[in-house]
Amino acid sequence: MPLTSDPPVEQAAPQRAAPQRAAPGRAGPPPADDPQALKAVPVRHPWRWARVVPLLRVATAWYILLATVLSVLQHYVERHFSEGATR
């Protein structure tokens, strides 16, 4: 039971000003207090890197393979041409 005889006063929610929109034909960022602001931001697709990473792995594997083969080949070429050299 209330201590006073006055009826309870309902407090109104603070009124927010309507967000201002950019003039027609002008693009701009949405206002900071606009609840739809996050929905207006373009989403960068997370699967974009999912296509790049496997290609980097394949390129790395090819690089290691070719570098190893060419290194072994260089070893034999240098050994062949160094037979007549004096040390």
C-alpha positions as CSV (number, residue, x, y, z in Angstrom):
1,M,0.0,0.0,0.0
2,P,1.5,3.4,-1.0
3,L,2.3,5.8,1.8
4,T,0.7,8.7,-0.1
5,S,-2.7,9.1,-1.6
6,D,-1.3,10.2,-5.0
7,P,-1.5,7.6,-7.7
8,P,1.8,6.3,-9.0
9,V,3.3,8.3,-11.8
10,E,4.5,6.5,-14.8
11,Q,7.8,7.8,-16.1
12,A,7.8,8.1,-19.8
13,A,10.8,6.7,-21.7
14,P,13.1,9.4,-23.0
15,Q,12.2,10.4,-26.5
16,R,14.9,10.0,-29.1
17,A,15.2,12.3,-32.0
18,A,14.6,10.7,-35.3
19,P,17.9,9.9,-37.0
20,Q,18.8,12.3,-39.7
21,R,19.2,10.8,-43.1
22,A,21.6,11.9,-45.8
23,A,20.2,14.1,-48.5
24,P,18.9,12.1,-51.5
25,G,21.7,11.3,-53.9
26,R,24.4,11.7,-51.2
27,A,25.8,8.7,-49.5
28,G,27.2,8.9,-46.1
29,P,27.7,7.0,-42.9
30,P,24.6,6.3,-40.9
31,P,24.2,8.4,-37.7
32,A,25.8,7.0,-34.6
33,D,22.6,6.7,-32.7
34,D,20.7,4.9,-35.4
35,P,19.8,1.3,-34.3
36,Q,20.0,0.1,-37.8
37,A,23.6,1.4,-38.3
38,L,25.2,-2.0,-37.8
39,K,22.9,-3.6,-40.4
40,A,23.9,-1.0,-42.9
41,V,27.6,-1.8,-42.8
42,P,28.7,-4.2,-45.6
43,V,29.8,-7.6,-44.3
44,R,33.2,-8.9,-45.4
45,H,32.8,-12.5,-46.1
46,P,34.9,-14.7,-43.7
47,W,35.2,-17.5,-46.3
48,R,37.3,-15.2,-48.5
49,W,40.5,-16.3,-46.7
50,A,39.3,-19.9,-46.7
51,R,40.1,-20.0,-50.4
52,V,43.5,-18.3,-50.1
53,V,45.0,-20.4,-47.4
54,P,44.9,-23.7,-49.2
55,L,46.5,-22.0,-52.2
56,L,49.3,-20.7,-50.0
57,R,49.9,-24.2,-48.7
58,V,50.1,-25.6,-52.2
59,A,52.5,-22.8,-53.3
60,T,54.7,-23.5,-50.2
61,A,54.8,-27.2,-50.9
62,W,55.8,-26.6,-54.6
63,Y,58.5,-24.1,-53.5
64,I,60.0,-26.5,-51.0
65,L,60.0,-29.4,-53.6
66,L,61.5,-27.3,-56.4
67,A,64.1,-25.7,-54.1
68,T,65.1,-29.2,-52.8
69,V,65.4,-30.7,-56.3
70,L,67.4,-27.7,-57.6
71,S,69.7,-27.8,-54.6
72,V,70.5,-31.4,-55.1
73,L,71.0,-30.8,-58.8
74,Q,73.4,-27.9,-58.0
75,H,75.4,-30.1,-55.7
76,Y,76.0,-32.7,-58.4
77,V,76.8,-30.0,-61.0
78,E,79.3,-28.3,-58.7
79,R,80.9,-31.7,-57.8
80,H,81.3,-32.6,-61.4
81,F,83.0,-29.3,-62.4
82,S,85.2,-29.2,-59.3
83,E,86.9,-32.5,-60.1
84,G,89.8,-30.8,-62.0
85,A,90.2,-27.9,-59.6
86,T,93.1,-27.9,-57.3
87,R,92.6,-27.3,-53.6
